Amino acid sequence: MSPGLLLALTLASIVGLLFHSLFGRRLWQFPVYWAAAIIGFLAGEIASGVVGGALLRIGTVPVAEGLAGALVALAIGWLLTTPAPPRSRRRVADTRRASMLRHRRAPVD
C-alpha cells in the first residue's frame, strides 16, 4: 500500500471517528460516518487533482481539500441518519389545557 493512500485513509478515519464522537447518537451511525469520511476525503483529493491546486499538501496528499470533502460528506451523512426529534408530550398537554380553558363556561352567580 502506498504511503499517500495510507496517510489519506488514516486522516479520513480520524475525521470520521472524531465526528462520530461529537455528533453520533447511535452505534449504527459509526460505520456510516467512517465510510462517509473516507469517501469524502478521496473525493476531495480527486477534486483537487482535477482543479490542479492544493492548499496544504503532505507528500502527495492534498490535506485541506480532503478534509473539506470529508466534512461535506459527513454533513450529508449526518442529515440522512439523524432521526427527527420526537414530538413533545408537554406540547400536546398544553394544547389540550388551552382548548379546555377556551370551552369552559363562565361561572353562574
N, CA, C and O atoms as a GROMACS GRO file, in nm:
protein
  436
    1MET      N    1   0.086  -0.117   0.000
    1MET     CA    2   0.000   0.000   0.000
    1MET      C    3   0.090   0.123   0.000
    1MET      O    4   0.189   0.130   0.074
    2SER      N    5   0.056   0.220  -0.083
    2SER     CA    6   0.140   0.339  -0.094
    2SER      C    7   0.127   0.426   0.031
    2SER      O    8   0.021   0.428   0.094
    3PRO      N    9   0.231   0.497   0.067
    3PRO     CA   10   0.225   0.583   0.186
    3PRO      C   11   0.121   0.694   0.175
    3PRO      O   12   0.059   0.731   0.275
    4GLY      N   13   0.100   0.746   0.054
    4GLY     CA   14   0.000   0.851   0.037
    4GLY      C   15  -0.141   0.801   0.064
    4GLY      O   16  -0.220   0.869   0.129
    5LEU      N   17  -0.171   0.682   0.016
    5LEU     CA   18  -0.303   0.623   0.040
    5LEU      C   19  -0.321   0.590   0.187
    5LEU      O   20  -0.429   0.610   0.243
    6LEU      N   21  -0.216   0.540   0.250
    6LEU     CA   22  -0.223   0.510   0.392
    6LEU      C   23  -0.245   0.636   0.475
    6LEU      O   24  -0.324   0.635   0.570
    7LEU      N   25  -0.177   0.744   0.440
    7LEU     CA   26  -0.197   0.872   0.510
    7LEU      C   27  -0.339   0.924   0.489
    7LEU      O   28  -0.402   0.972   0.583
    8ALA      N   29  -0.390   0.915   0.367
    8ALA     CA   30  -0.526   0.961   0.337
    8ALA      C   31  -0.629   0.881   0.416
    8ALA      O   32  -0.722   0.939   0.472
    9LEU      N   33  -0.614   0.750   0.420
    9LEU     CA   34  -0.708   0.666   0.495
    9LEU      C   35  -0.700   0.694   0.645
    9LEU      O   36  -0.802   0.693   0.714
   10THR      N   37  -0.580   0.719   0.694
   10THR     CA   38  -0.563   0.749   0.837
   10THR      C   39  -0.628   0.882   0.873
   10THR      O   40  -0.700   0.890   0.972
   11LEU      N   41  -0.604   0.985   0.793
   11LEU     CA   42  -0.664   1.115   0.821
   11LEU      C   43  -0.816   1.110   0.809
   11LEU      O   44  -0.887   1.168   0.892
   12ALA      N   45  -0.866   1.041   0.707
   12ALA     CA   46  -1.011   1.028   0.690
   12ALA      C   47  -1.072   0.951   0.806
   12ALA      O   48  -1.181   0.986   0.853
   13SER      N   49  -1.005   0.848   0.853
   13SER     CA   50  -1.056   0.771   0.967
   13SER      C   51  -1.059   0.855   1.093
   13SER      O   52  -1.154   0.847   1.171
   14ILE      N   53  -0.956   0.935   1.114
   14ILE     CA   54  -0.953   1.023   1.231
   14ILE      C   55  -1.069   1.122   1.227
   14ILE      O   56  -1.136   1.144   1.328
   15VAL      N   57  -1.094   1.180   1.110
   15VAL     CA   58  -1.204   1.276   1.096
   15VAL      C   59  -1.338   1.207   1.120
   15VAL      O   60  -1.423   1.261   1.190
   16GLY      N   61  -1.357   1.089   1.063
   16GLY     CA   62  -1.483   1.016   1.081
   16GLY      C   63  -1.506   0.976   1.225
   16GLY      O   64  -1.618   0.988   1.276
   17LEU      N   65  -1.402   0.928   1.292
   17LEU     CA   66  -1.416   0.887   1.432
   17LEU      C   67  -1.441   1.008   1.523
   17LEU      O   68  -1.521   1.000   1.616
   18LEU      N   69  -1.372   1.117   1.496
   18LEU     CA   70  -1.394   1.239   1.574
   18LEU      C   71  -1.535   1.292   1.554
   18LEU      O   72  -1.599   1.337   1.649
   19PHE      N   73  -1.582   1.289   1.430
   19PHE     CA   74  -1.718   1.335   1.401
   19PHE      C   75  -1.820   1.249   1.475
   19PHE      O   76  -1.917   1.301   1.531
   20HIS      N   77  -1.800   1.117   1.475
   20HIS     CA   78  -1.894   1.031   1.545
   20HIS      C   79  -1.889   1.054   1.696
   20HIS      O   80  -1.992   1.047   1.762
   21SER      N   81  -1.772   1.080   1.750
   21SER     CA   82  -1.763   1.105   1.894
   21SER      C   83  -1.832   1.236   1.932
   21SER      O   84  -1.879   1.249   2.045
   22LEU      N   85  -1.839   1.332   1.841
   22LEU     CA   86  -1.904   1.458   1.871
   22LEU      C   87  -2.053   1.458   1.839
   22LEU      O   88  -2.133   1.511   1.916
   23PHE      N   89  -2.092   1.399   1.726
   23PHE     CA   90  -2.229   1.411   1.678
   23PHE      C   91  -2.304   1.279   1.668
   23PHE      O   92  -2.425   1.279   1.643
   24GLY      N   93  -2.238   1.167   1.686
   24GLY     CA   94  -2.304   1.037   1.673
   24GLY      C   95  -2.393   1.008   1.792
   24GLY      O   96  -2.354   1.030   1.907
   25ARG      N   97  -2.512   0.959   1.765
   25ARG     CA   98  -2.605   0.925   1.872
   25ARG      C   99  -2.624   0.775   1.886
   25ARG      O  100  -2.654   0.725   1.994
   26ARG      N  101  -2.608   0.704   1.778
   26ARG     CA  102  -2.631   0.560   1.776
   26ARG      C  103  -2.505   0.487   1.728
   26ARG      O  104  -2.424   0.543   1.654
   27LEU      N  105  -2.490   0.363   1.770
   27LEU     CA  106  -2.374   0.286   1.730
   27LEU      C  107  -2.375   0.254   1.581
   27LEU      O  108  -2.270   0.245   1.519
   28TRP      N  109  -2.494   0.236   1.523
   28TRP     CA  110  -2.501   0.203   1.381
   28TRP      C  111  -2.458   0.320   1.293
   28TRP      O  112  -2.430   0.300   1.175
   29GLN      N  113  -2.451   0.441   1.347
   29GLN     CA  114  -2.404   0.556   1.270
   29GLN      C  115  -2.252   0.555   1.254
   29GLN      O  116  -2.199   0.620   1.164
   30PHE      N  117  -2.183   0.481   1.339
   30PHE     CA  118  -2.036   0.479   1.336
   30PHE      C  119  -1.981   0.435   1.200
   30PHE      O  120  -1.899   0.508   1.144
   31PRO      N  121  -2.021   0.320   1.145
   31PRO     CA  122  -1.965   0.284   1.013
   31PRO      C  123  -2.011   0.376   0.902
   31PRO      O  124  -1.940   0.393   0.802
   32VAL      N  125  -2.128   0.436   0.916
   32VAL     CA  126  -2.176   0.530   0.814
   32VAL      C  127  -2.086   0.652   0.810
   32VAL      O  128  -2.045   0.696   0.703
   33TYR      N  129  -2.056   0.709   0.927
   33TYR     CA  130  -1.971   0.827   0.933
   33TYR      C  131  -1.828   0.795   0.889
   33TYR      O  132  -1.764   0.875   0.822
   34TRP      N  133  -1.780   0.678   0.927
   34TRP     CA  134  -1.644   0.639   0.889
   34TRP      C  135  -1.634   0.625   0.738
   34TRP      O  136  -1.539   0.675   0.677
   35ALA      N  137  -1.730   0.557   0.677
   35ALA     CA  138  -1.729   0.540   0.531
   35ALA      C  139  -1.749   0.673   0.460
   35ALA      O  140  -1.686   0.699   0.358
   36ALA      N  141  -1.836   0.758   0.514
   36ALA     CA  142  -1.859   0.889   0.453
   36ALA      C  143  -1.732   0.973   0.457
   36ALA      O  144  -1.702   1.044   0.360
   37ALA      N  145  -1.658   0.967   0.566
   37ALA     CA  146  -1.534   1.044   0.576
   37ALA      C  147  -1.431   0.994   0.475
   37ALA      O  148  -1.363   1.075   0.412
   38ILE      N  149  -1.420   0.864   0.459
   38ILE     CA  150  -1.323   0.810   0.363
   38ILE      C  151  -1.362   0.846   0.221
   38ILE      O  152  -1.278   0.890   0.142
   39ILE      N  153  -1.489   0.828   0.187
   39ILE     CA  154  -1.535   0.861   0.052
   39ILE      C  155  -1.521   1.010   0.024
   39ILE      O  156  -1.477   1.049  -0.083
   40GLY      N  157  -1.558   1.093   0.122
   40GLY     CA  158  -1.546   1.238   0.104
   40GLY      C  159  -1.402   1.284   0.093
   40GLY      O  160  -1.371   1.372   0.013
   41PHE      N  161  -1.314   1.224   0.172
   41PHE     CA  162  -1.172   1.260   0.165
   41PHE      C  163  -1.115   1.226   0.027
   41PHE      O  164  -1.044   1.306  -0.033
   42LEU      N  165  -1.147   1.107  -0.021
   42LEU     CA  166  -1.098   1.068  -0.154
   42LEU      C  167  -1.160   1.154  -0.264
   42LEU      O  168  -1.094   1.184  -0.363
   43ALA      N  169  -1.287   1.192  -0.248
   43ALA     CA  170  -1.350   1.282  -0.345
   43ALA      C  171  -1.283   1.419  -0.343
   43ALA      O  172  -1.266   1.481  -0.449
   44GLY      N  173  -1.246   1.468  -0.225
   44GLY     CA  174  -1.174   1.594  -0.217
   44GLY      C  175  -1.037   1.587  -0.282
   44GLY      O  176  -0.993   1.683  -0.345
   45GLU      N  177  -0.971   1.473  -0.267
   45GLU     CA  178  -0.842   1.453  -0.335
   45GLU      C  179  -0.859   1.454  -0.486
   45GLU      O  180  -0.780   1.515  -0.558
   46ILE      N  181  -0.961   1.387  -0.535
   46ILE     CA  182  -0.986   1.383  -0.679
   46ILE      C  183  -1.019   1.522  -0.731
   46ILE      O  184  -0.971   1.563  -0.837
   47ALA      N  185  -1.102   1.595  -0.657
   47ALA     CA  186  -1.137   1.732  -0.698
   47ALA      C  187  -1.013   1.821  -0.701
   47ALA      O  188  -1.000   1.905  -0.790
   48SER      N  189  -0.924   1.804  -0.606
   48SER     CA  190  -0.800   1.881  -0.604
   48SER      C  191  -0.714   1.849  -0.725
   48SER      O  192  -0.652   1.938  -0.783
   49GLY      N  193  -0.710   1.723  -0.763
   49GLY     CA  194  -0.633   1.684  -0.881
   49GLY      C  195  -0.693   1.738  -1.010
   49GLY      O  196  -0.619   1.774  -1.102
   50VAL      N  197  -0.826   1.743  -1.017
   50VAL     CA  198  -0.892   1.796  -1.137
   50VAL      C  199  -0.869   1.946  -1.150
   50VAL      O  200  -0.840   1.996  -1.258
   51VAL      N  201  -0.881   2.017  -1.037
   51VAL     CA  202  -0.861   2.162  -1.039
   51VAL      C  203  -0.714   2.195  -1.058
   51VAL      O  204  -0.680   2.293  -1.125
   52GLY      N  205  -0.627   2.116  -1.002
   52GLY     CA  206  -0.485   2.135  -1.022
   52GLY      C  207  -0.415   2.214  -0.914
   52GLY      O  208  -0.302   2.259  -0.936
   53GLY      N  209  -0.476   2.233  -0.800
   53GLY     CA  210  -0.410   2.307  -0.694
   53GLY      C  211  -0.432   2.240  -0.560
   53GLY      O  212  -0.520   2.154  -0.546
   54ALA      N  213  -0.351   2.279  -0.464
   54ALA     CA  214  -0.365   2.225  -0.329
   54ALA      C  215  -0.322   2.331  -0.229
   54ALA      O  216  -0.217   2.394  -0.246
   55LEU      N  217  -0.402   2.350  -0.126
   55LEU     CA  218  -0.368   2.449  -0.024
   55LEU      C  219  -0.263   2.395   0.073
   55LEU      O  220  -0.165   2.463   0.104
   56LEU      N  221  -0.285   2.275   0.120
   56LEU     CA  222  -0.194   2.213   0.215
   56LEU      C  223  -0.168   2.071   0.167
   56LEU      O  224  -0.258   1.988   0.163
   57ARG      N  225  -0.045   2.045   0.132
   57ARG     CA  226  -0.011   1.913   0.077
   57ARG      C  227   0.096   1.850   0.166
   57ARG      O  228   0.197   1.912   0.198
   58ILE      N  229   0.071   1.725   0.204
   58ILE     CA  230   0.171   1.645   0.275
   58ILE      C  231   0.206   1.530   0.183
   58ILE      O  232   0.127   1.438   0.164
   59GLY      N  233   0.324   1.536   0.126
   59GLY     CA  234   0.364   1.436   0.027
   59GLY      C  235   0.276   1.450  -0.097
   59GLY      O  236   0.278   1.554  -0.163
   60THR      N  237   0.201   1.348  -0.126
   60THR     CA  238   0.112   1.354  -0.242
   60THR      C  239  -0.034   1.373  -0.202
   60THR      O  240  -0.123   1.370  -0.286
   61VAL      N  241  -0.059   1.394  -0.073
   61VAL     CA  242  -0.196   1.403  -0.023
   61VAL      C  243  -0.235   1.549  -0.003
   61VAL      O  244  -0.174   1.618   0.079
   62PRO      N  245  -0.336   1.599  -0.077
   62PRO     CA  246  -0.388   1.734  -0.052
   62PRO      C  247  -0.480   1.732   0.071
   62PRO      O  248  -0.597   1.696   0.061
   63VAL      N  249  -0.426   1.770   0.184
   63VAL     CA  250  -0.495   1.753   0.312
   63VAL      C  251  -0.616   1.846   0.325
   63VAL      O  252  -0.723   1.801   0.365
   64ALA      N  253  -0.601   1.973   0.291
   64ALA     CA  254  -0.711   2.069   0.308
   64ALA      C  255  -0.831   2.031   0.223
   64ALA      O  256  -0.945   2.034   0.270
   65GLU      N  257  -0.808   1.996   0.098
   65GLU     CA  258  -0.918   1.959   0.010
   65GLU      C  259  -0.981   1.827   0.053
   65GLU      O  260  -1.102   1.809   0.043
   66GLY      N  261  -0.898   1.736   0.100
   66GLY     CA  262  -0.951   1.609   0.150
   66GLY      C  263  -1.038   1.628   0.273
   66GLY      O  264  -1.144   1.567   0.286
   67LEU      N  265  -0.992   1.714   0.364
   67LEU     CA  266  -1.072   1.742   0.483
   67LEU      C  267  -1.203   1.812   0.448
   67LEU      O  268  -1.307   1.784   0.507
   68ALA      N  269  -1.197   1.904   0.352
   68ALA     CA  270  -1.320   1.971   0.309
   68ALA      C  271  -1.419   1.871   0.249
   68ALA      O  272  -1.538   1.876   0.279
   69GLY      N  273  -1.370   1.781   0.166
   69GLY     CA  274  -1.457   1.679   0.109
   69GLY      C  275  -1.514   1.587   0.215
   69GLY      O  276  -1.630   1.548   0.209
   70ALA      N  277  -1.432   1.551   0.314
   70ALA     CA  278  -1.478   1.464   0.422
   70ALA      C  279  -1.586   1.533   0.504
   70ALA      O  280  -1.685   1.470   0.542
   71LEU      N  281  -1.567   1.661   0.533
   71LEU     CA  282  -1.667   1.733   0.612
   71LEU      C  283  -1.799   1.749   0.538
   71LEU      O  284  -1.906   1.739   0.598
   72VAL      N  285  -1.792   1.772   0.408
   72VAL     CA  286  -1.916   1.779   0.328
   72VAL      C  287  -1.987   1.644   0.330
   72VAL      O  288  -2.109   1.639   0.349
   73ALA      N  289  -1.913   1.537   0.310
   73ALA     CA  290  -1.974   1.403   0.310
   73ALA      C  291  -2.030   1.369   0.448
   73ALA      O  292  -2.135   1.306   0.459
   74LEU      N  293  -1.960   1.410   0.554
   74LEU     CA  294  -2.010   1.383   0.689
   74LEU      C  295  -2.136   1.464   0.719
   74LEU      O  296  -2.226   1.414   0.786
   75ALA      N  297  -2.142   1.587   0.670
   75ALA     CA  298  -2.264   1.667   0.690
   75ALA      C  299  -2.383   1.602   0.620
   75ALA      O  300  -2.492   1.597   0.675
   76ILE      N  301  -2.361   1.552   0.500
   76ILE     CA  302  -2.469   1.483   0.428
   76ILE      C  303  -2.507   1.356   0.503
   76ILE      O  304  -2.626   1.325   0.517
   77GLY      N  305  -2.409   1.282   0.550
   77GLY     CA  306  -2.438   1.162   0.627
   77GLY      C  307  -2.513   1.192   0.755
   77GLY      O  308  -2.602   1.116   0.794
   78TRP      N  309  -2.477   1.301   0.821
   78TRP     CA  310  -2.547   1.339   0.944
   78TRP      C  311  -2.692   1.375   0.914
   78TRP      O  312  -2.782   1.336   0.988
   79LEU      N  313  -2.716   1.449   0.806
   79LEU     CA  314  -2.853   1.485   0.771
   79LEU      C  315  -2.937   1.362   0.737
   79LEU      O  316  -3.056   1.359   0.767
   80LEU      N  317  -2.876   1.264   0.675
   80LEU     CA  318  -2.951   1.144   0.634
   80LEU      C  319  -2.974   1.045   0.748
   80LEU      O  320  -3.069   0.968   0.744
   81THR      N  321  -2.889   1.046   0.850
   81THR     CA  322  -2.901   0.945   0.955
   81THR      C  323  -2.956   0.996   1.086
   81THR      O  324  -2.991   0.916   1.173
   82THR      N  325  -2.966   1.126   1.105
   82THR     CA  326  -3.017   1.178   1.231
   82THR      C  327  -3.169   1.172   1.230
   82THR      O  328  -3.233   1.228   1.142
   83PRO      N  329  -3.228   1.102   1.328
   83PRO     CA  330  -3.374   1.092   1.330
   83PRO      C  331  -3.438   1.225   1.368
   83PRO      O  332  -3.377   1.308   1.435
   84ALA      N  333  -3.562   1.241   1.325
   84ALA     CA  334  -3.635   1.362   1.360
   84ALA      C  335  -3.665   1.360   1.509
   84ALA      O  336  -3.688   1.253   1.566
   85PRO      N  337  -3.663   1.476   1.574
   85PRO     CA  338  -3.691   1.478   1.718
   85PRO      C  339  -3.836   1.439   1.744
   85PRO      O  340  -3.925   1.476   1.667
   86PRO      N  341  -3.862   1.365   1.851
   86PRO     CA  342  -4.000   1.325   1.881
   86PRO      C  343  -4.082   1.445   1.924
   86PRO      O  344  -4.030   1.543   1.979
   87ARG      N  345  -4.211   1.435   1.899
   87ARG     CA  346  -4.299   1.542   1.944
   87ARG      C  347  -4.306   1.539   2.095
   87ARG      O  348  -4.309   1.433   2.157
   88SER      N  349  -4.309   1.654   2.152
   88SER     CA  350  -4.309   1.666   2.297
   88SER      C  351  -4.448   1.636   2.352
   88SER      O  352  -4.548   1.682   2.298
   89ARG      N  353  -4.454   1.560   2.460
   89ARG     CA  354  -4.582   1.535   2.526
   89ARG      C  355  -4.631   1.662   2.595
   89ARG      O  356  -4.751   1.683   2.611
   90ARG      N  357  -4.538   1.745   2.634
   90ARG     CA  358  -4.577   1.868   2.702
   90ARG      C  359  -4.655   1.958   2.609
   90ARG      O  360  -4.753   2.021   2.650
   91ARG      N  361  -4.615   1.966   2.483
   91ARG     CA  362  -4.684   2.049   2.388
   91ARG      C  363  -4.828   1.999   2.368
   91ARG      O  364  -4.920   2.080   2.356
   92VAL      N  365  -4.846   1.868   2.363
   92VAL     CA  366  -4.980   1.811   2.348
   92VAL      C  367  -5.064   1.843   2.470
   92VAL      O  368  -5.181   1.879   2.457
   93ALA      N  369  -5.006   1.831   2.589
   93ALA     CA  370  -5.079   1.861   2.712
   93ALA      C  371  -5.115   2.009   2.719
   93ALA      O  372  -5.226   2.043   2.761
   94ASP      N  373  -5.026   2.097   2.678
   94ASP     CA  374  -5.056   2.240   2.678
   94ASP      C  375  -5.167   2.272   2.580
   94ASP      O  376  -5.251   2.358   2.609
   95THR      N  377  -5.171   2.205   2.466
   95THR     CA  378  -5.276   2.228   2.368
   95THR      C  379  -5.410   2.182   2.424
   95THR      O  380  -5.510   2.252   2.406
   96ARG      N  381  -5.414   2.068   2.490
   96ARG     CA  382  -5.540   2.020   2.549
   96ARG      C  383  -5.587   2.114   2.658
   96ARG      O  384  -5.706   2.145   2.664
   97ARG      N  385  -5.496   2.161   2.743
   97ARG     CA  386  -5.534   2.251   2.850
   97ARG      C  387  -5.588   2.382   2.794
   97ARG      O  388  -5.686   2.436   2.846
   98ALA      N  389  -5.526   2.433   2.689
   98ALA     CA  390  -5.573   2.558   2.629
   98ALA      C  391  -5.711   2.540   2.568
   98ALA      O  392  -5.795   2.630   2.580
   99SER      N  393  -5.738   2.427   2.504
   99SER     CA  394  -5.870   2.407   2.445
   99SER      C  395  -5.975   2.389   2.554
   99SER      O  396  -6.090   2.431   2.536
  100MET      N  397  -5.938   2.327   2.667
  100MET     CA  398  -6.033   2.313   2.777
  100MET      C  399  -6.065   2.448   2.838
  100MET      O  400  -6.179   2.474   2.874
  101LEU      N  401  -5.966   2.535   2.848
  101LEU     CA  402  -5.990   2.668   2.904
  101LEU      C  403  -6.077   2.752   2.812
  101LEU      O  404  -6.157   2.833   2.860
  102ARG      N  405  -6.062   2.736   2.684
  102ARG     CA  406  -6.144   2.811   2.589
  102ARG      C  407  -6.290   2.769   2.595
  102ARG      O  408  -6.380   2.852   2.579
  103HIS      N  409  -6.314   2.642   2.619
  103HIS     CA  410  -6.450   2.590   2.617
  103HIS      C  411  -6.516   2.592   2.755
  103HIS      O  412  -6.631   2.551   2.769
  104ARG      N  413  -6.445   2.637   2.854
  104ARG     CA  414  -6.502   2.643   2.988
  104ARG      C  415  -6.603   2.758   2.994
  104ARG      O  416  -6.580   2.866   2.941
  105ARG      N  417  -6.712   2.731   3.059
  105ARG     CA  418  -6.816   2.834   3.072
  105ARG      C  419  -6.788   2.920   3.195
  105ARG      O  420  -6.727   2.875   3.293
  106ALA      N  421  -6.833   3.040   3.186
  106ALA     CA  422  -6.817   3.131   3.300
  106ALA      C  423  -6.909   3.085   3.412
  106ALA      O  424  -7.020   3.038   3.387
  107PRO      N  425  -6.864   3.099   3.538
  107PRO     CA  426  -6.949   3.056   3.650
  107PRO      C  427  -7.075   3.142   3.661
  107PRO      O  428  -7.072   3.263   3.638
  108VAL      N  429  -7.182   3.078   3.695
  108VAL     CA  430  -7.311   3.148   3.710
  108VAL      C  431  -7.327   3.185   3.855
  108VAL      O  432  -7.311   3.100   3.943
  109ASP      N  433  -7.359   3.313   3.884
  109ASP     CA  434  -7.378   3.359   4.022
  109ASP      C  435  -7.515   3.330   4.072
  109ASP      O  436  -7.547   3.362   4.187
   0.00000   0.00000   0.00000
